[in-house]
Amino acid sequence: MTKEHFLGRTLEAFDPPVRGDAITGERYYAKSWARAEWRHVFSKVWHIGGMLADLEEPGDWITHNLMRDSVMMIRQEDGSVRAFFNACIHRGNRLLWSDMGSNERITCSYHGWQFGKDGTLLFAQDAEDFPGGNPCGKAHLTEIACATWGPFVWFNMDKDATPLHEWLAPLTEQLAGYQMETMTRVLDVRCEIPCNWKIIRDNFNESYHLPTLHPELASFIDDEYTDTSFEMYPSGHNRMVQKGCHPSKRLDYPDAMQPLIEDNLREWGLDPADFVDKATEARRAIQLAKRRLGPERGFRHFDTMTDSQLTDYYHYTLWPNTTITMSPDGFQILRSEPHPTDPEKCIFDHWYLMPPVDGRNEVVTPVGVVPFEHAEREVVIYGEATLGYVADQDMSVAVGQQQGLHSMGYRGGIISGQEKRIQRFHELLNDACGIHGALPADAD
């Protein structure tokens, strides 16, 4: 496969106009905004509930807590997965408290009601004492939309939800070549961050910060915006593509050889001496070498990837709060969810998934070398453990920005053209929530 992606070209069909709405500070801390976002956005979109790998047998379940609610996803006898609100229909007690487990029946710890894998009530104490008759076999947990794509199980709390594959478009087609469904989650880190969830979204919706926060990437990724592809889709999702194995055109001399590119050349049987003062030609040479040597080295997924995908970075932001960053070696999930009670905090998840490669037992991840095996979740305290070296850099400005957005000196942002995805994100949020302009000071 030799299809090449045209970088640095903005297609009119994927460059919708924006109004220029002011990105006001109170949306990052007002509880009225948090309530509107829950009611009109988070309760109506698809969310990654967890990994299909954790649902191997009938009765296996996983949970995902979102704001004040919780969802359980359970493998059924026929192999399908169904999702239910994680609340007993008797008196509202939360049923499951762990991230995952396996049970033939889900039992409420309050009054002992028992539900089957399909959500049907199987046992209720003193079942004859209900005015409407025995509820067993008739009452059911509240079911919500559930579907699978890639290695994930997804849920949507909206009973009128658009089907998942339709909602994801055009990602399902664009990402098919990576064979995501074969990949293993080797990193799963969760942290509470002292900033609003949208601060992290804004960060991942632009690359303008790369030269300041991630200057080391310039030696390996071309972060120059005129050589970057930006696309915004009708769904609210967007994509940014940057060349990898290619020094940034921001550098004084982009053709000078860089250590990371030297390492990549050697890894794929190429001599860096052949690219002295020609570092920008290394990208294409590495693509051809990976195409030639990849299968015999066990990189079977290379067969279905485009040449561009063999070296470049495809950075997707799913509306409204999940980023999928595809690299030649695997992909990251970077998700920010609202805190249940405090709009000046959020829950941040960082996952890294990698493909199987023959003979590979250890892999290099954003937090270092780890075993190639399904990772268990690690909950860390902000500032006390790493979230990954690039994520640490991103979060390093989160606290200061959260404070600065309270300032009377902040009047709504001055947004560059390459940050247009931020502008569109906030305008979509305004439209979804039915809120335009600043809220009154006492709206909270």
HUGI-V779780 format. One record per residue. N is the residue number from 1. RES is the residue in three letters. OMEGA is omega in radians with two decimals (* if undefined). BURIAL is # if it has 24 or more other ideal C-beta (glycine too) atoms within 12 Angstrom, else .. D_FIRST is the distance of its C-alpha to the first C-alpha in whole Angstrom. Layout:
n:N res:RES omega:OMEGA burial:BURIAL d_first:D_FIRST
n:N res:RES omega:OMEGA burial:BURIAL d_first:D_FIRST
This chain:
n:1 res:MET omega:-3.03 burial:. d_first:0
n:2 res:THR omega:-3.12 burial:. d_first:4
n:3 res:LYS omega:-3.11 burial:. d_first:6
n:4 res:GLU omega:3.13 burial:. d_first:9
n:5 res:HIS omega:3.14 burial:# d_first:12
n:6 res:PHE omega:-3.13 burial:. d_first:15
n:7 res:LEU omega:-3.13 burial:# d_first:18
n:8 res:GLY omega:-3.11 burial:. d_first:21
n:9 res:ARG omega:3.10 burial:. d_first:21
n:10 res:THR omega:-3.13 burial:# d_first:23
n:11 res:LEU omega:-3.07 burial:. d_first:23
n:12 res:GLU omega:-3.11 burial:. d_first:26
n:13 res:ALA omega:-3.11 burial:. d_first:25
n:14 res:PHE omega:3.13 burial:# d_first:25
n:15 res:ASP omega:-3.07 burial:. d_first:28
n:16 res:PRO omega:3.12 burial:. d_first:31
n:17 res:PRO omega:3.05 burial:. d_first:34
n:18 res:VAL omega:-3.07 burial:. d_first:36
n:19 res:ARG omega:-3.05 burial:. d_first:40
n:20 res:GLY omega:3.11 burial:. d_first:41
n:21 res:ASP omega:3.07 burial:# d_first:43
n:22 res:ALA omega:3.11 burial:. d_first:44
n:23 res:ILE omega:-2.96 burial:# d_first:43
n:24 res:THR omega:-3.04 burial:# d_first:46
n:25 res:GLY omega:-2.99 burial:# d_first:47
n:26 res:GLU omega:3.12 burial:# d_first:49
n:27 res:ARG omega:3.14 burial:# d_first:46
n:28 res:TYR omega:-3.14 burial:# d_first:45
n:29 res:TYR omega:-3.10 burial:# d_first:48
n:30 res:ALA omega:3.11 burial:# d_first:50
n:31 res:LYS omega:3.09 burial:# d_first:50
n:32 res:SER omega:3.05 burial:. d_first:51
n:33 res:TRP omega:-3.13 burial:# d_first:47
n:34 res:ALA omega:3.13 burial:# d_first:46
n:35 res:ARG omega:3.13 burial:. d_first:48
n:36 res:ALA omega:3.13 burial:# d_first:46
n:37 res:GLU omega:3.11 burial:# d_first:43
n:38 res:TRP omega:-3.03 burial:# d_first:43
n:39 res:ARG omega:-2.97 burial:. d_first:45
n:40 res:HIS omega:-3.07 burial:. d_first:42
n:41 res:VAL omega:-2.98 burial:# d_first:39
n:42 res:PHE omega:3.12 burial:# d_first:39
n:43 res:SER omega:-3.05 burial:# d_first:40
n:44 res:LYS omega:-3.12 burial:# d_first:38
n:45 res:VAL omega:3.10 burial:# d_first:34
n:46 res:TRP omega:3.13 burial:# d_first:32
n:47 res:HIS omega:2.99 burial:# d_first:32
n:48 res:ILE omega:-3.14 burial:# d_first:31
n:49 res:GLY omega:-3.14 burial:# d_first:33
n:50 res:GLY omega:-3.03 burial:# d_first:32
n:51 res:MET omega:3.05 burial:# d_first:30
n:52 res:LEU omega:3.14 burial:# d_first:29
n:53 res:ALA omega:3.10 burial:# d_first:30
n:54 res:ASP omega:-3.11 burial:# d_first:33
n:55 res:LEU omega:-3.04 burial:# d_first:34
n:56 res:GLU omega:-3.01 burial:. d_first:34
n:57 res:GLU omega:3.06 burial:. d_first:37
n:58 res:PRO omega:-3.10 burial:. d_first:39
n:59 res:GLY omega:3.04 burial:# d_first:42
n:60 res:ASP omega:-3.12 burial:# d_first:39
n:61 res:TRP omega:2.99 burial:# d_first:39
n:62 res:ILE omega:3.08 burial:# d_first:38
n:63 res:THR omega:3.01 burial:# d_first:40
n:64 res:HIS omega:3.11 burial:# d_first:39
n:65 res:ASN omega:-3.12 burial:# d_first:41
n:66 res:LEU omega:-3.00 burial:# d_first:41
n:67 res:MET omega:-3.11 burial:# d_first:44
n:68 res:ARG omega:-3.10 burial:. d_first:47
n:69 res:ASP omega:-3.13 burial:# d_first:45
n:70 res:SER omega:-3.11 burial:# d_first:43
n:71 res:VAL omega:3.02 burial:# d_first:41
n:72 res:MET omega:3.09 burial:# d_first:41
n:73 res:MET omega:-2.96 burial:# d_first:38
n:74 res:ILE omega:3.04 burial:# d_first:39
n:75 res:ARG omega:-3.09 burial:# d_first:37
n:76 res:GLN omega:-3.14 burial:# d_first:39
n:77 res:GLU omega:-3.12 burial:. d_first:40
n:78 res:ASP omega:3.12 burial:. d_first:37
n:79 res:GLY omega:3.11 burial:. d_first:34
n:80 res:SER omega:3.08 burial:. d_first:34
n:81 res:VAL omega:3.09 burial:# d_first:35
n:82 res:ARG omega:-3.09 burial:# d_first:37
n:83 res:ALA omega:-3.13 burial:# d_first:39
n:84 res:PHE omega:2.95 burial:# d_first:42
n:85 res:PHE omega:-3.07 burial:# d_first:44
n:86 res:ASN omega:-3.12 burial:# d_first:46
n:87 res:ALA omega:3.12 burial:# d_first:49
n:88 res:CYS omega:-3.13 burial:# d_first:52
n:89 res:ILE omega:3.12 burial:# d_first:53
n:90 res:HIS omega:-3.11 burial:# d_first:57
n:91 res:ARG omega:3.00 burial:. d_first:57
n:92 res:GLY omega:-3.13 burial:. d_first:54
n:93 res:ASN omega:3.05 burial:. d_first:54
n:94 res:ARG omega:-3.02 burial:. d_first:50
n:95 res:LEU omega:-3.06 burial:# d_first:49
n:96 res:LEU omega:-3.06 burial:# d_first:47
n:97 res:TRP omega:-3.13 burial:. d_first:47
n:98 res:SER omega:3.09 burial:. d_first:44
n:99 res:ASP omega:-3.11 burial:# d_first:40
n:100 res:MET omega:3.12 burial:# d_first:40
n:101 res:GLY omega:3.14 burial:. d_first:42
n:102 res:SER omega:3.14 burial:. d_first:43
n:103 res:ASN omega:2.99 burial:# d_first:46
n:104 res:GLU omega:3.10 burial:. d_first:47
n:105 res:ARG omega:3.04 burial:# d_first:49
n:106 res:ILE omega:-3.03 burial:# d_first:49
n:107 res:THR omega:3.09 burial:# d_first:52
n:108 res:CYS omega:-3.09 burial:# d_first:54
n:109 res:SER omega:-3.07 burial:. d_first:56
n:110 res:TYR omega:-3.10 burial:. d_first:58
n:111 res:HIS omega:3.02 burial:. d_first:60
n:112 res:GLY omega:3.07 burial:. d_first:58
n:113 res:TRP omega:-3.09 burial:# d_first:56
n:114 res:GLN omega:-3.11 burial:# d_first:53
n:115 res:PHE omega:3.07 burial:# d_first:50
n:116 res:GLY omega:-3.13 burial:# d_first:48
n:117 res:LYS omega:-3.13 burial:# d_first:44
n:118 res:ASP omega:3.09 burial:# d_first:44
n:119 res:GLY omega:-3.11 burial:# d_first:46
n:120 res:THR omega:3.06 burial:# d_first:49
n:121 res:LEU omega:-3.11 burial:# d_first:53
n:122 res:LEU omega:-3.11 burial:# d_first:54
n:123 res:PHE omega:3.00 burial:# d_first:57
n:124 res:ALA omega:3.11 burial:# d_first:59
n:125 res:GLN omega:3.13 burial:. d_first:63
n:126 res:ASP omega:-3.05 burial:. d_first:66
n:127 res:ALA omega:-3.13 burial:. d_first:63
n:128 res:GLU omega:-3.00 burial:. d_first:67
n:129 res:ASP omega:3.13 burial:. d_first:68
n:130 res:PHE omega:-3.07 burial:. d_first:65
n:131 res:PRO omega:-3.13 burial:. d_first:67
n:132 res:GLY omega:-3.10 burial:. d_first:64
n:133 res:GLY omega:-3.12 burial:. d_first:64
n:134 res:ASN omega:-3.11 burial:. d_first:62
n:135 res:PRO omega:-3.08 burial:# d_first:59
n:136 res:CYS omega:-3.10 burial:. d_first:57
n:137 res:GLY omega:-3.11 burial:. d_first:54
n:138 res:LYS omega:-3.12 burial:. d_first:55
n:139 res:ALA omega:-3.08 burial:# d_first:53
n:140 res:HIS omega:2.95 burial:. d_first:50
n:141 res:LEU omega:-3.13 burial:# d_first:48
n:142 res:THR omega:-3.07 burial:# d_first:46
n:143 res:GLU omega:3.09 burial:# d_first:43
n:144 res:ILE omega:-3.11 burial:# d_first:40
n:145 res:ALA omega:-3.13 burial:# d_first:36
n:146 res:CYS omega:3.13 burial:# d_first:34
n:147 res:ALA omega:3.14 burial:# d_first:30
n:148 res:THR omega:3.00 burial:# d_first:27
n:149 res:TRP omega:-3.07 burial:# d_first:24
n:150 res:GLY omega:3.11 burial:# d_first:22
n:151 res:PRO omega:-2.94 burial:# d_first:24
n:152 res:PHE omega:2.86 burial:# d_first:27
n:153 res:VAL omega:-3.04 burial:# d_first:30
n:154 res:TRP omega:3.04 burial:# d_first:31
n:155 res:PHE omega:3.09 burial:# d_first:34
n:156 res:ASN omega:-3.08 burial:# d_first:36
n:157 res:MET omega:-3.09 burial:# d_first:40
n:158 res:ASP omega:-3.11 burial:. d_first:40
n:159 res:LYS omega:3.12 burial:. d_first:41
n:160 res:ASP omega:-3.05 burial:. d_first:39
n:161 res:ALA omega:2.96 burial:. d_first:36
n:162 res:THR omega:3.11 burial:. d_first:33
n:163 res:PRO omega:-3.02 burial:. d_first:31
n:164 res:LEU omega:-3.04 burial:# d_first:28
n:165 res:HIS omega:3.06 burial:. d_first:25
n:166 res:GLU omega:3.14 burial:. d_first:26
n:167 res:TRP omega:-3.10 burial:# d_first:28
n:168 res:LEU omega:-3.04 burial:# d_first:24
n:169 res:ALA omega:0.11 burial:. d_first:22
n:170 res:PRO omega:-3.02 burial:. d_first:20
n:171 res:LEU omega:-3.05 burial:# d_first:19
n:172 res:THR omega:3.12 burial:# d_first:18
n:173 res:GLU omega:-3.08 burial:. d_first:15
n:174 res:GLN omega:-3.04 burial:# d_first:14
n:175 res:LEU omega:-3.06 burial:# d_first:15
n:176 res:ALA omega:-3.07 burial:. d_first:13
n:177 res:GLY omega:-3.14 burial:# d_first:10
n:178 res:TYR omega:-3.07 burial:# d_first:13
n:179 res:GLN omega:-3.09 burial:# d_first:15
n:180 res:MET omega:-3.09 burial:# d_first:18
n:181 res:GLU omega:3.14 burial:# d_first:20
n:182 res:THR omega:-2.96 burial:. d_first:20
n:183 res:MET omega:-3.12 burial:# d_first:21
n:184 res:THR omega:3.09 burial:# d_first:25
n:185 res:ARG omega:-3.08 burial:# d_first:27
n:186 res:VAL omega:3.12 burial:# d_first:28
n:187 res:LEU omega:3.12 burial:# d_first:30
n:188 res:ASP omega:-3.09 burial:# d_first:33
n:189 res:VAL omega:3.10 burial:# d_first:35
n:190 res:ARG omega:-3.11 burial:# d_first:37
n:191 res:CYS omega:2.97 burial:# d_first:40
n:192 res:GLU omega:-3.07 burial:# d_first:42
n:193 res:ILE omega:-3.12 burial:# d_first:42
n:194 res:PRO omega:3.05 burial:# d_first:45
n:195 res:CYS omega:3.06 burial:# d_first:43
n:196 res:ASN omega:-3.08 burial:# d_first:42
n:197 res:TRP omega:-3.07 burial:# d_first:39
n:198 res:LYS omega:3.07 burial:# d_first:38
n:199 res:ILE omega:3.11 burial:# d_first:38
n:200 res:ILE omega:3.08 burial:# d_first:35
n:201 res:ARG omega:3.13 burial:# d_first:34
n:202 res:ASP omega:-3.12 burial:# d_first:35
n:203 res:ASN omega:-3.10 burial:# d_first:33
n:204 res:PHE omega:3.08 burial:# d_first:30
n:205 res:ASN omega:3.06 burial:# d_first:30
n:206 res:GLU omega:3.06 burial:# d_first:30
n:207 res:SER omega:-3.12 burial:# d_first:29
n:208 res:TYR omega:-3.09 burial:# d_first:32
n:209 res:HIS omega:-3.02 burial:# d_first:33
n:210 res:LEU omega:-3.13 burial:# d_first:31
n:211 res:PRO omega:-3.11 burial:# d_first:33
n:212 res:THR omega:-3.06 burial:. d_first:36
n:213 res:LEU omega:-3.07 burial:# d_first:35
n:214 res:HIS omega:-3.05 burial:# d_first:32
n:215 res:PRO omega:-3.11 burial:. d_first:33
n:216 res:GLU omega:-3.12 burial:. d_first:31
n:217 res:LEU omega:-3.10 burial:# d_first:28
n:218 res:ALA omega:3.14 burial:# d_first:28
n:219 res:SER omega:-3.02 burial:# d_first:27
n:220 res:PHE omega:-3.11 burial:# d_first:24
n:221 res:ILE omega:3.10 burial:# d_first:23
n:222 res:ASP omega:-3.08 burial:# d_first:23
n:223 res:ASP omega:3.13 burial:# d_first:26
n:224 res:GLU omega:-2.94 burial:# d_first:27
n:225 res:TYR omega:3.14 burial:# d_first:27
n:226 res:THR omega:3.09 burial:. d_first:26
n:227 res:ASP omega:-3.13 burial:# d_first:23
n:228 res:THR omega:3.11 burial:# d_first:22
n:229 res:SER omega:3.08 burial:# d_first:21
n:230 res:PHE omega:3.12 burial:# d_first:23
n:231 res:GLU omega:3.11 burial:# d_first:23
n:232 res:MET omega:-3.00 burial:# d_first:26
n:233 res:TYR omega:-3.13 burial:# d_first:25
n:234 res:PRO omega:-3.12 burial:. d_first:28
n:235 res:SER omega:-3.00 burial:# d_first:28
n:236 res:GLY omega:3.05 burial:# d_first:29
n:237 res:HIS omega:3.07 burial:# d_first:26
n:238 res:ASN omega:-3.10 burial:# d_first:25
n:239 res:ARG omega:2.99 burial:# d_first:22
n:240 res:MET omega:3.13 burial:# d_first:22
n:241 res:VAL omega:3.11 burial:# d_first:19
n:242 res:GLN omega:3.13 burial:# d_first:19
n:243 res:LYS omega:2.99 burial:# d_first:18
n:244 res:GLY omega:-3.04 burial:# d_first:18
n:245 res:CYS omega:-3.04 burial:# d_first:19
n:246 res:HIS omega:3.13 burial:# d_first:21
n:247 res:PRO omega:3.13 burial:# d_first:25
n:248 res:SER omega:3.05 burial:# d_first:26
n:249 res:LYS omega:3.03 burial:# d_first:27
n:250 res:ARG omega:-3.12 burial:# d_first:30
n:251 res:LEU omega:3.14 burial:# d_first:31
n:252 res:ASP omega:-3.14 burial:. d_first:34
n:253 res:TYR omega:-3.05 burial:. d_first:32
n:254 res:PRO omega:-3.09 burial:# d_first:28
n:255 res:ASP omega:3.08 burial:. d_first:27
n:256 res:ALA omega:-3.12 burial:. d_first:30
n:257 res:MET omega:-3.12 burial:# d_first:28
n:258 res:GLN omega:-3.07 burial:# d_first:28
n:259 res:PRO omega:-3.11 burial:. d_first:29
n:260 res:LEU omega:3.10 burial:# d_first:26
n:261 res:ILE omega:3.03 burial:# d_first:23
n:262 res:GLU omega:-3.14 burial:# d_first:25
n:263 res:ASP omega:-3.13 burial:. d_first:25
n:264 res:ASN omega:3.10 burial:# d_first:21
n:265 res:LEU omega:-3.13 burial:# d_first:21
n:266 res:ARG omega:-3.12 burial:. d_first:23
n:267 res:GLU omega:-3.10 burial:. d_first:22
n:268 res:TRP omega:2.94 burial:# d_first:18
n:269 res:GLY omega:-3.13 burial:. d_first:21
n:270 res:LEU omega:-3.09 burial:# d_first:21
n:271 res:ASP omega:3.12 burial:. d_first:24
n:272 res:PRO omega:-3.14 burial:# d_first:25
n:273 res:ALA omega:3.12 burial:. d_first:28
n:274 res:ASP omega:-3.06 burial:. d_first:25
n:275 res:PHE omega:3.06 burial:# d_first:25
n:276 res:VAL omega:-3.08 burial:. d_first:28
n:277 res:ASP omega:3.10 burial:. d_first:29
n:278 res:LYS omega:-3.04 burial:# d_first:25
n:279 res:ALA omega:-3.12 burial:# d_first:24
n:280 res:THR omega:3.08 burial:# d_first:22
n:281 res:GLU omega:-3.09 burial:# d_first:20
n:282 res:ALA omega:-3.08 burial:# d_first:19
n:283 res:ARG omega:-3.10 burial:# d_first:16
n:284 res:ARG omega:3.13 burial:# d_first:14
n:285 res:ALA omega:3.13 burial:# d_first:15
n:286 res:ILE omega:3.08 burial:# d_first:15
n:287 res:GLN omega:-3.11 burial:# d_first:11
n:288 res:LEU omega:3.13 burial:# d_first:11
n:289 res:ALA omega:3.10 burial:# d_first:13
n:290 res:LYS omega:3.11 burial:# d_first:12
n:291 res:ARG omega:-3.09 burial:# d_first:9
n:292 res:ARG omega:-2.99 burial:. d_first:11
n:293 res:LEU omega:-3.04 burial:. d_first:14
n:294 res:GLY omega:-3.09 burial:# d_first:13
n:295 res:PRO omega:-3.12 burial:. d_first:13
n:296 res:GLU omega:3.08 burial:. d_first:17
n:297 res:ARG omega:3.07 burial:. d_first:18
n:298 res:GLY omega:3.11 burial:. d_first:18
n:299 res:PHE omega:-3.02 burial:# d_first:15
n:300 res:ARG omega:-3.12 burial:. d_first:13
n:301 res:HIS omega:3.12 burial:# d_first:12
n:302 res:PHE omega:-3.06 burial:# d_first:9
n:303 res:ASP omega:-3.06 burial:. d_first:7
n:304 res:THR omega:3.11 burial:. d_first:7
n:305 res:MET omega:3.05 burial:# d_first:7
n:306 res:THR omega:3.08 burial:# d_first:6
n:307 res:ASP omega:3.13 burial:# d_first:7
n:308 res:SER omega:-3.11 burial:# d_first:10
n:309 res:GLN omega:3.11 burial:# d_first:11
n:310 res:LEU omega:-3.12 burial:# d_first:11
n:311 res:THR omega:-2.89 burial:# d_first:14
n:312 res:ASP omega:-3.07 burial:# d_first:15
n:313 res:TYR omega:-3.13 burial:# d_first:18
n:314 res:TYR omega:-2.97 burial:# d_first:18
n:315 res:HIS omega:-3.11 burial:# d_first:21
n:316 res:TYR omega:2.94 burial:# d_first:22
n:317 res:THR omega:3.09 burial:# d_first:26
n:318 res:LEU omega:3.10 burial:# d_first:27
n:319 res:TRP omega:-0.06 burial:# d_first:30
n:320 res:PRO omega:-2.78 burial:# d_first:33
n:321 res:ASN omega:-3.08 burial:# d_first:32
n:322 res:THR omega:3.09 burial:# d_first:29
n:323 res:THR omega:3.03 burial:# d_first:27
n:324 res:ILE omega:3.13 burial:# d_first:23
n:325 res:THR omega:-3.12 burial:# d_first:22
n:326 res:MET omega:3.05 burial:# d_first:18
n:327 res:SER omega:3.12 burial:# d_first:17
n:328 res:PRO omega:-3.02 burial:# d_first:15
n:329 res:ASP omega:-3.08 burial:# d_first:18
n:330 res:GLY omega:3.12 burial:# d_first:19
n:331 res:PHE omega:-3.14 burial:# d_first:21
n:332 res:GLN omega:2.88 burial:# d_first:24
n:333 res:ILE omega:3.13 burial:# d_first:26
n:334 res:LEU omega:-2.99 burial:# d_first:29
n:335 res:ARG omega:3.04 burial:# d_first:32
n:336 res:SER omega:3.14 burial:# d_first:35
n:337 res:GLU omega:3.14 burial:# d_first:38
n:338 res:PRO omega:3.02 burial:# d_first:41
n:339 res:HIS omega:-3.08 burial:# d_first:44
n:340 res:PRO omega:-3.03 burial:. d_first:46
n:341 res:THR omega:-3.01 burial:. d_first:49
n:342 res:ASP omega:-3.12 burial:. d_first:49
n:343 res:PRO omega:3.10 burial:# d_first:47
n:344 res:GLU omega:3.02 burial:# d_first:47
n:345 res:LYS omega:3.03 burial:# d_first:45
n:346 res:CYS omega:3.09 burial:# d_first:41
n:347 res:ILE omega:-3.09 burial:# d_first:40
n:348 res:PHE omega:3.07 burial:# d_first:36
n:349 res:ASP omega:3.05 burial:# d_first:34
n:350 res:HIS omega:3.08 burial:# d_first:31
n:351 res:TRP omega:3.01 burial:# d_first:29
n:352 res:TYR omega:-3.12 burial:# d_first:26
n:353 res:LEU omega:-3.07 burial:# d_first:23
n:354 res:MET omega:-3.12 burial:# d_first:21
n:355 res:PRO omega:3.04 burial:# d_first:19
n:356 res:PRO omega:3.08 burial:# d_first:21
n:357 res:VAL omega:-3.07 burial:# d_first:20
n:358 res:ASP omega:3.05 burial:. d_first:22
n:359 res:GLY omega:-3.10 burial:. d_first:25
n:360 res:ARG omega:-3.13 burial:. d_first:25
n:361 res:ASN omega:3.09 burial:. d_first:28
n:362 res:GLU omega:-3.11 burial:. d_first:29
n:363 res:VAL omega:3.09 burial:# d_first:26
n:364 res:VAL omega:-3.11 burial:. d_first:27
n:365 res:THR omega:3.09 burial:# d_first:27
n:366 res:PRO omega:3.10 burial:# d_first:29
n:367 res:VAL omega:3.13 burial:# d_first:32
n:368 res:GLY omega:-3.11 burial:. d_first:32
n:369 res:VAL omega:3.12 burial:. d_first:31
n:370 res:VAL omega:3.06 burial:# d_first:32
n:371 res:PRO omega:3.05 burial:. d_first:31
n:372 res:PHE omega:-3.14 burial:# d_first:28
n:373 res:GLU omega:-3.11 burial:. d_first:30
n:374 res:HIS omega:-3.05 burial:# d_first:30
n:375 res:ALA omega:2.98 burial:# d_first:33
n:376 res:GLU omega:-3.09 burial:. d_first:36
n:377 res:ARG omega:3.02 burial:# d_first:37
n:378 res:GLU omega:3.10 burial:# d_first:39
n:379 res:VAL omega:-3.06 burial:. d_first:41
n:380 res:VAL omega:3.10 burial:# d_first:42
n:381 res:ILE omega:-3.10 burial:. d_first:44
n:382 res:TYR omega:3.12 burial:# d_first:43
n:383 res:GLY omega:-3.11 burial:. d_first:44
n:384 res:GLU omega:3.13 burial:. d_first:45
n:385 res:ALA omega:-3.09 burial:. d_first:41
n:386 res:THR omega:3.00 burial:# d_first:38
n:387 res:LEU omega:-2.97 burial:# d_first:35
n:388 res:GLY omega:-2.94 burial:# d_first:33
n:389 res:TYR omega:3.11 burial:. d_first:33
n:390 res:VAL omega:3.11 burial:# d_first:31
n:391 res:ALA omega:3.08 burial:# d_first:33
n:392 res:ASP omega:3.12 burial:# d_first:36
n:393 res:GLN omega:3.13 burial:. d_first:36
n:394 res:ASP omega:-3.08 burial:# d_first:35
n:395 res:MET omega:-3.07 burial:# d_first:38
n:396 res:SER omega:3.14 burial:# d_first:40
n:397 res:VAL omega:-3.02 burial:# d_first:41
n:398 res:ALA omega:-3.08 burial:# d_first:41
n:399 res:VAL omega:-3.14 burial:. d_first:45
n:400 res:GLY omega:3.11 burial:. d_first:46
n:401 res:GLN omega:3.11 burial:# d_first:44
n:402 res:GLN omega:3.11 burial:# d_first:46
n:403 res:GLN omega:-3.08 burial:. d_first:49
n:404 res:GLY omega:-3.13 burial:. d_first:48
n:405 res:LEU omega:3.03 burial:# d_first:47
n:406 res:HIS omega:-3.01 burial:. d_first:51
n:407 res:SER omega:3.01 burial:. d_first:52
n:408 res:MET omega:3.11 burial:. d_first:54
n:409 res:GLY omega:3.09 burial:. d_first:53
n:410 res:TYR omega:-2.99 burial:. d_first:49
n:411 res:ARG omega:3.02 burial:. d_first:49
n:412 res:GLY omega:2.98 burial:. d_first:46
n:413 res:GLY omega:3.03 burial:# d_first:43
n:414 res:ILE omega:-2.91 burial:. d_first:42
n:415 res:ILE omega:3.11 burial:# d_first:38
n:416 res:SER omega:3.13 burial:. d_first:36
n:417 res:GLY omega:-3.12 burial:. d_first:33
n:418 res:GLN omega:3.06 burial:# d_first:31
n:419 res:GLU omega:-3.05 burial:# d_first:32
n:420 res:LYS omega:3.14 burial:# d_first:32
n:421 res:ARG omega:3.04 burial:# d_first:30
n:422 res:ILE omega:-3.13 burial:# d_first:34
n:423 res:GLN omega:-3.12 burial:# d_first:36
n:424 res:ARG omega:3.11 burial:# d_first:34
n:425 res:PHE omega:-3.09 burial:# d_first:34
n:426 res:HIS omega:3.09 burial:# d_first:38
n:427 res:GLU omega:3.03 burial:# d_first:38
n:428 res:LEU omega:3.11 burial:# d_first:37
n:429 res:LEU omega:3.07 burial:# d_first:39
n:430 res:ASN omega:-3.10 burial:# d_first:42
n:431 res:ASP omega:-3.12 burial:. d_first:41
n:432 res:ALA omega:-3.09 burial:# d_first:40
n:433 res:CYS omega:-3.11 burial:# d_first:44
n:434 res:GLY omega:-3.12 burial:. d_first:46
n:435 res:ILE omega:3.11 burial:# d_first:47
n:436 res:HIS omega:-3.11 burial:. d_first:47
n:437 res:GLY omega:-3.11 burial:. d_first:48
n:438 res:ALA omega:3.04 burial:. d_first:50
n:439 res:LEU omega:3.06 burial:# d_first:52
n:440 res:PRO omega:-3.07 burial:. d_first:56
n:441 res:ALA omega:-3.09 burial:. d_first:57
n:442 res:ASP omega:-3.10 burial:. d_first:59
n:443 res:ALA omega:-3.11 burial:. d_first:56
n:444 res:ASP omega:* burial:. d_first:55
